[in-house]
Amino acid sequence: MVGNCADLIPELAKRGVVPDLLTDQTSAARSIDGYVPNGMTLEAALELRGKNPEEYKKHSMAAMAQHVQGMLDLQKLGAVTFDYGNNIRTFAFEQGVKNAYDFPGFVPAYIRPLLRGERAVPVGGAFGRGVGHRADGSTGAGNVSAGRAFATLD
């Protein structure tokens, strides 16, 4: 599957295709020269960026809001969801996604507990073939970006 996350993530939620783990690794912190908005080809985006950076930024920020709303929708369906510290939640909040902070950042959710001695340890980290789950409970094998998972040892 190839596409823009602002389109793909909401579509996955709409179809009930729920990854086990969901994070965002885009360059959202750089809304003009990092994040590529949806609704246009890459070539059109690059042209707009060069000719009218402020208009490009408007499209980019709107796409981030769609992207985060899709992440929130997948979280509601059961995906463990977090951001990786690229400001995408803040930009989405500024665009009207008032619950953009309903999923945590990676550091507060997973690293700080390690530093406090809560013994959260990484248990995975593969990219590649994996199994995801759907909202109806069925599973489906496919290329899954599993990211990293953590477990607390008792």
Stockholm file with secondary structure:
# STOCKHOLM 1.0

chainA/1-154         MVGNCADLIPELAKRGVVPDLLTDQTSAARSIDGYVPNGMTLEAALELRGKNPEEYKKHSMAAMAQHVQGMLDLQKLGAVTFDYGNNIRTFAFEQGVKNAYDFPGFVPAYIRPLLRGERAVPVGGAFGRGVGHRADGSTGAGNVSAGRAFATLD
#=GR chainA/1-154 SS CCSCHHHHHHHHHHHTEECSEECCCSCTTCTTTTCCCSSSCHHHHHHHHHHCHHHHHHHHHHHHHHHHHHHHHHHHTTCEECBCSSSHHHHHHHTTCTTGGGSCBHIIIIIHHHHTTCCEEECCCCEEEEEEEETTSCEEEEEEECCCCEEECC
#=GC SS_cons         CCSCHHHHHHHHHHHTEECSEECCCSCTTCTTTTCCCSSSCHHHHHHHHHHCHHHHHHHHHHHHHHHHHHHHHHHHTTCEECBCSSSHHHHHHHTTCTTGGGSCBHIIIIIHHHHTTCCEEECCCCEEEEEEEETTSCEEEEEEECCCCEEECC
//
